Amino acid sequence: MALEKKTQFPLFSKILNGGIAGIVGVSIVYPIDLVKTRLQNQNSSTGEKQYKNMLDCFKKSYRASGYLGMYRGSAVNILLVTPEKAIKLTANDAFRYVLLNKQGKLTLPREMIAGGTAGLCQTVITTPMELLKIKMQLSAQQSTSGPRTSALRLATDLISSQGLRGLYRGCLSTIMRDVSFSIIYFPLFAHLKSLGSNQQGTDLVTCEAPFYWSFISGCAAGGFAAVAVNPIDVVKTRLQAQGQSKEVPGGGKGTPGPSSVLMKPHSQSRDPHKLAFLNASGEAKGGGVARSLHQPSGIPAAEIPRYHGIGDAVMKIMREEGYRAFFKGGGCRVLVIAPLFGIAQTVYYLGVGEYLLGVNTSK
């Protein structure tokens, strides 16, 4: 009898709720996310640190770029966060619905499976979104004047040179981060929410809880999960900020060769955005300002360390910067994720999607 009331899963209203939550949340916390990215990409082993801490990074970024500059790269994030959050939140609810046992309950292992699967689904969107966002954020960090490369231009260059796989650079580290985060976040949120519930539903998510408790539960679960997966996020940021070079013939490990997709200046270039790719002979083709495909505009290739995958990045970061480097930007990440998911739960609680679609939510 417990399952008879759940004859239909409100798919479209869930998708709309997720999209609205993503847009509102990202619009509010994006400047903090920009600070997080710059702190995580800062290699303290190369000399004096550019940023001392989160507040120092925020002040310097604001002084250099102004208010609008703090939203550099936000357009692609806001555009793609709608399907990303819609997929993540809707998939979790859908998998929880499917994984209910015969008694209409959800065990902890099944909650973790539902959350992890939802996190895996979202990486279809988050990998290219994060890649373009990071490049835009770091590009603005290095160049505060003159023409800037747009997200569309970056995406076009990546696709033209590497195909769609170019947009999925660092996908494995993104999958590790998002799956791990979702395995922690969704079950934790459900159990925290149930603590403030006066009426138990068919599972911990459908239980009734006051508005403020849903918000607090979302913030607390999001903040804890953000700290837990921050080391993976640091590795992901490093890989996506500069890309991965490969061992190439005649180049040795870490030495640029034809397949490392490095670029060099082209004297006849008239387009400051166009990239000059090296062919097998080391000649620039296509004209334009040459730089590494995986580094932001304005950053010389020699200044960026090269990591050969996740394992190599972990070892080099540990050896050169110590274990504390894996928690760079952790405070910023908590300030981004906690309210982002608190807002998401607020949108769900208020039933914005159901209201706009005219769905009857009365019990």
C-alpha positions, 0 to 999 in steps of 0.5 A: 500500500505504501507504493500505491500513492507513487504511481507516477514520477514527476519527471518534468517538474523535477527537471525544471526545479533542477534547472532553476536551482542551478541558475539561481545558485551559480549566479550567486556564488560564481565569484567565489568559484572563480577564486577557488579555481585560481587558488587551486591552480596556484603552484606554490613550489614555483616561487612566491605565491600570487595569492596568500589566501582566499580574501587576498585572491578575491581582492586582487581579482576584483581590483584587476577585473572589476565586478563584471570580471568576477563573472568571467566565464559565467555565461557557459556555466549558467548555460550548461548548469541548467541541464547539469543540475537537472540531470543530477537532481532528477537522476538521483530522485529517479534512481531512488524511486526505482531502487525502493524495496518492496516495503517502500524503503531505501537502504543506505547502500541503495541510496549510495548507488542512486547518488553515485549513478546520478553523479556519473550521469551529470559528467556528460555536461560537467566535464566540458562545462568545467573545462571551458569555465576553468580556461576562461577564469584563468585566461582573465587572471592573466590578461585584464586588457585587450581582446579575450577569447570567448568560450565559443572560440575555445570550444571551436578550437578544441573540437576542430583540433581534437574532435569532441574528445577535446572537450572531455579532457580530464573526464576521468578526474571529473567522474571521480569527483562527481561520483564521490561527491554524490555518493556522500551528499545525497544519502547524507542530505536525506538522513539530515533532513529526516532528523527534522521531519515530523512525518516519514514518507516512503523514503527519507527524501519524501519525508516532510521537513520544515523549509529551514531544515531542508535548507540547512540539511542541503548546506551541511551535506553539500559543505561536508561532501565538498571538503571530502572530495576537494583533493580530487577537485584540485587534481581535476583543476590542474589537469584541465587548466593545462592539459596532459602532455604525452611521451612522444618520439624524440621528446622524452617524458615531459618534453613537447613533441608533435603530439603534445599539441603545443603552439608557437608564435606566428609572425604573420598572425593578424588574429589574436584569438586564432591558434597556430598548431604545430604540425609533425615538422614543428611548423605553425599551421593556421596562423595566429597566436600560438599557445598550448591548447590546454593553457589559458591565453596569456600564460607561457607554456614554460610556466605551466607544469605538465602532468601525465594523468591523475596518478602523475599529478597526485605524486607531483603535487604531493612531492612539490607542494605537500599534502596541504595543496590538495585542500587549496580552495577548500574554503571557497569550495564549501562557500560555493557548494553549501549554498548552491545545494541549499538553494537547490533544496529550497527550490524543491521545497517551494515546488517552483517547477510544479507551480509553473507546470500546474502540477497538483502537489497536494497530499 
